[in-house]
Amino acid sequence: MNPIAKSSAPSSGLSYFLLFTSVGTLLCCALPSLLVLAGLGASVASTLSELPWLVTLSRHKQWTFAVSGALIALNFLNMYYLAPRLKARACTPENPSACGDASRLSRVMLWVSATVYAVGFFSAYLLGPILTKLDNKVL
C-alpha cells in the first residue's frame, strides 16, 4: 500500500465530512433567507412543499447554525493548520499540481460556504432586529 495515500486520507476525509455537513445549514436557513430577501418568496414556498424536511431543520435553526458554524470553523482549522503539515508529506515531486489544484478548489469552496453562512446568519438573526429598530425610528 502506498504510504502517501495513507497519510493524506484522514485530512481529505475530514475535509469532505466538514464540507457536506455544512450543506444542511446552507439549504435550510441561508438559501431560503437569501431568496426571501431577493423577493422570491414563491420560490421558497414551492421548495418547502417539495422538500418538507427543510421545515424541521428550520425549526431547530439554533442547533443547525451552531453545528454548521462549528464545522466550518473546524474546516478552517483543517485547511490552514492541519492540511499544510500533511501536505508536506503527501505531495510528491512527481505530481505537484495535483495537490495544488485540490487545495485551491477546497479553499474556494470553504470561503464560499463561510460567506453564504455569514449572509444566512445575518438574515436569520440580525436583519430582523435592525429593520425593527429602523422602523421604530421612522415612526
N, C-alpha and C positions, 0 to 999 in steps of 0.2 A: 504494500500500500504506500502511496505517495505521502511523505511526511508534510509536504507543503499543503496539500489539500486538507490534511488532518488539522493543521494549525489554523487555517482560515475558516473552518466550518463553524466554530462557536460564534465568531464575530458576524458572519453572514447570516447565520440562523437567527441571532438576536436582532439584527437589522430588519430582516423580513418580518419577524414576530412583532416588533415595535411598529413597523410601518402599517401592517394590516390591522393591528388592534386599534390604532388611532383613527381608522376609517369610520368606525362606528359613530364617533362624535361628529365627524365631518358630515355624515349622512343624516343623522338625526336632528342635530341642532344648528350647525353652522350653515349648511346649504339651505334649509328652509328659511332661516332668518335672512340670508342674503337675497333669496328670491322674493320674500315679502317686502324687504327694504327696496328692491328694484321695482315693486309694483306688480309682481307676478303671483299674487295670492291664489289665483285659479290653478296655477301650475302646482303649487304646494298642496292644494286640496285634492287634485287628481293623483298626485304622487302618494299622498296618505291613504287614499282609497285603494290604491294598488299594492301598497306596502304597509299594512296596518301595524306591523311590529315596530315601525318608527314612532308610533304614538307611545308605546310602552317605554322606549328609550327616552323620549322627551319628558315623560312623567318623572323620570329619575335623572334629570339633566345635571343635577349637582354631582352625583356619583359619576355620571358619564364624562362630564367635563374634568372632574378631578382625576379619574383614572387615565383619560386620554392625555391630559396635561403632564401627568407623571410619566407616561410612556414616551411622550415627545421629548421631555427633559432627559429621560434615560437614553433616548436615541441620540440626542446631542452629546451626552457623555460618551456614548459608544463611538460616535463619528469623530469627535475631536480629541478624545483621550485614549480610548482602548484600541480603536482601529489603526491609528498610526503606529502603535507599538507592534501590533500583529502584522501589519503590512510590511514592516522591515524584514520579517522572517518569511512571509508568504509569497511576496512578489519576486519573481526570478528575473535575472538579466536577459533571459531569452525572450520574454514577452512582457516588457514593462508597460505597454499601452493597455493591456487588459485590466490591470489594477487601477490605472488612472481613469479609464472610461467608466468602470463600475463605481469608483469613488465619486466622480463628478456627477453621475446620474443620481446616486444616493444623496449627495448634498443638495442637489436641486429639489428632489422630492421632499427632503426633510424641511427645507426652507419654505416650500410651497405649503406643506402641511402645517407648519408653525404659523404662517401668515393667515391661512384660512381659519385655523384655530383661534388666533387673536381676533380676527374680524367677527367670528361667531361668538366668542366670549364677550366682545364689546356689544354686539347686537342683543345677546341674550340677557346680559346683566347690567350693562352701563347705559345703553341708549335710552331705555325707558325712563329711568330717574332723571337723566339730563333733559329729555324732552318735557317731562313733567315740570321740572324747575323753570325751564324757559317759558312754558305755557303759563305758569303761575305768575311770572314776572310781567308778561304781556298784559294779562287781565288786570 
